[in-house]
């Protein structure tokens, strides 16, 4: 029987089974999620979309360099890249099932028979020596009757795609963390500068009181109160210096550096520019947030796993063929008389496995339903994140504006109180209150400014950072033979 005849017979035997393969169904589609037509928070940038290099809008060449360094050296990003390599290898391994297997084997043997025995127990004759040589080429192919192998390949390719999107999500988070931590360093330095200015004012007042107490124009109580205020502000300086150090250490780790010896040149948030708010349209999130694309790809992978698990319950058809040469002499290996070949087809079907295959299909199906719900939740979360970030950018602008007014008025109030105290028209408690108010106002201004910068970064992160999918390499095509 030739190999082609065997294939034809196997195909006829499996004809009715092929009809059942259609019942395995198509791959799962992502659930439909109702999207709003517009955002509730009105901004001047609605309808636009942030640039992929959004951090350049802050106008800091140093921030540009820090993000570039983080992209090159961050450990978490390197881990995500290694996972892509694992997913690529799994996709290639799964695709091999769609191709034939080819093997080559060879054997050589040599036998020896001792002298034959004559009648009467005497030995005689010559010993017999025999040799045998064999070379065989074997070919095997599993016919993918019900699409199990194809579904497995589709699952690994979708998982590879999900891994690629996950890497982009990690990169977006990394950029936002670098920018936010850089802003924290600058904000800590703004805090320190204002706190030092307030401390100098408090020290001047203390020096005045110490002179006045010598001439009886001030009391020891007033001197003690002012010394307490000065000590409190000096303690606050130490706290702010520690906050700056911790932010620098965190930034160094994000860059893949040891914290020791790390520093940044920037001195103040006021050196930077706040880019305009751009929000785009809600429907764009589905294509421009890599975490949503990752959730969709994971859902497709799980759906393909369900198809593969269902196909495992049906028969499998394996075709095998082998051909080679066999001879008692190496010189006769190419003699046509020594050619040997064989062909076979096997059809195997699971009859009873204690419910294992059904359980595996149920598990895969339940996993698909779970990921479908998680995808819907991820979309709603993305909408919430963006709406919250838009609101934060608007309210942050208002908070910063009024914090600056409060700071200006607090500084003016301290100036007036200081003049009046020196002329003896107001008590010293008014000076203490004015100092305390100015210190708090300075802190509120820096905090409001930092909040506003962080709100813009949060908006870019919620919008997918301007990512549009062009940076993700295409998923490799399945090997030929599908």
Buried (B, 14 or more C-beta within 10 A) or exposed (E): EEBEEBBEEBBEEBEEBEEEBEEBEEBBEBEEBEBEEEBEBEBEBBEBBBBBEBBBBBEBEBBBEBBBBBBEEBEBBEEBEEBBEEBBEBBBEBBEBBBEEEEEEEEEEEEEEEEEEEEEEEEEEEEEEEEEBBBBBBBBBBBBBBBBBBBBBBBBBBBBBBBBBBBBBBBBBBBBBBBBBBBBBBBBBBBBBBBEBBBEBBBEBBEBBEEBBEEEEBEEEBBEBBBEBBEEBBEBBEEBBEBBEBBBBBBBBBBBBEEEEEEBEBEEBEBBEBBEBBBBBBEBBBEBBBBBBBBBBBBBBBBBBBBBBBBBBBBBBBBBBBBBBBBEEEEEBEEEEBEEEBBBBEBEEEEEEEEEBEEBBEEBBEBBBEBBEBBBEBBEBBBEBBBBBBBBBBBBBEBBEEBBEBBEEBBEBBEEBBEBBEEEEBEBEBBBEBBBBBBBBBBBBBBBBBBBBBBBBBBBBBBBBBBBEEEBEEBEEBBEEB
